[in-house]
Amino acid sequence: MEQYIIKGGNPLVGEVEIGGAKNAALAILAAAIMSDETVMIDNLPDVNDINVLLDAIAGIGAMVHRVDRHTVKINGKSVTSVDIEYDYIKKIRASYYLLGALLGKYKHAEVALPGGCNIGSRPIDQHLKGFRALGADVEIEHGKIIAEASHLVGKHIYFDVVSVGATINVMMAAAMADGLTILENVAKEPHVVDVANFLNSMGANIRGAGTDVIRIRGVQKLHRTSYSVIPDQIEAGTFMFAAAATKGDVTVLNVIPKHLEATTAKLLEIGCEVEEFDDAVRVVSKGRLKSTHVKTLPYPGFPTDMQPQIGVTLALCEGTSIITESIFENRFKYLDELARMGASVKVEGNSAAIEGVEKFSGARVSAPDLRAGAALCIAGLAADGITIVDDIVYIQRGYERFEEKLRSLGAVIEKVSTEKEIRKFMLKVG
Ligand code: UD1
């Protein structure tokens, strides 16, 4: 089992290049099979989740040609199966985007039903509600969602909760339905807009993505395109909080500063300096930072995927901070790990009260999920002494060359998998 071993104490300083948005890329890759022509997608992050989804796409017969680490060509003409197995869904929930893509194109999809996951129970009732509204018969049989329609017909659909996944999945199916679909109470995340832009570049007719109402006029066919995925706002925000927590000075490059506004606002509130450029943001952290309160919300609110990273930072700020997690019920597990490093935290329901401490002390901790794992690495970088983070397989699902990027900013971090490697690291860092 691979682990990260970290010697904390160095402020992170320098510039770091941000990759393509994993969550946008997952939906875009699934949507790519909707064309019978070759679609080229670049600025893909080279992370495990993307590779698993590409396997799932190849598994149903689509042509998948990896041009390089960040570029792929997909052609959906050769798809022979509309059945996505549990193995894929188990590894990566977002394989369920193939449901909307296959249903839209072939009017038939069979995809294993995803279970809960480490951050919460994650129902998909809104996805199914949307497909049914478009006229599909949707049944759950033997752990599988089976969705079928003779043809899909555009409808006015009002989502009960704001869901990124449901918005994207139903938008994909509606892109090839007959007539006009109007989606209300939709998610406005940058990746929803990116998927809509991608579908439009293939000839879809989708308007309003990024607002509360999306209007989709279905088309019969989607054509070839070449598309570049937007930068990853969560990867960028992770490095911004790493700068804050380590009292560093980091510029994140290749970002869209507008997408980072909620993160930037919180960094300013706690006393960091933030400078915005056209496609870069610089975060400078000096002296002791101040506490604040934060509540996770759908975009443009503060992202739940940044909650652990701000949590770690607030645990080092002067005063008491309150975090309210309003999207997923199980996203405070990392705080128990952080307490092992000296943080003072009290969780009640969906709120956590954090009394800032001056320093963490390095300890052995486990990554409970992707973002929490990255946050614990930030804690290790800010801590006195050595921290070992277990279960980094979660981190590798969503961060490309995480340790290399951190090292380029002056972090002392290695990926290790044996006691011998740990001893070697200890000897090296003294
Ligand atoms: C996506 C992101 C994830 C992020 C989340 C919220 C991907 C691959 N994942 O997840 O990283 O944390 O958005 O920004 O893009 N809900 C329902 N019924 C549904 C669907 C959702 O009740 O049918 C609830 C969920 O339980 C949750 C809330 O709606 O409380 C938001 O979930 P959603 O936006 O759907 O998250 P995902 O798309 O799964």
Boltz pocket constraint, residues with backbone or C-beta under 6 A from the ligand:
constraints:
  - pocket:
      binder: B
      contacts: [[A, 23], [A, 24], [A, 26], [A, 94], [A, 120], [A, 121], [A, 122], [A, 123], [A, 124], [A, 125], [A, 126], [A, 127], [A, 128], [A, 161], [A, 162], [A, 163], [A, 164], [A, 165], [A, 166], [A, 187], [A, 303], [A, 304], [A, 305], [A, 326], [A, 327], [A, 328]]
      max_distance: 6.0
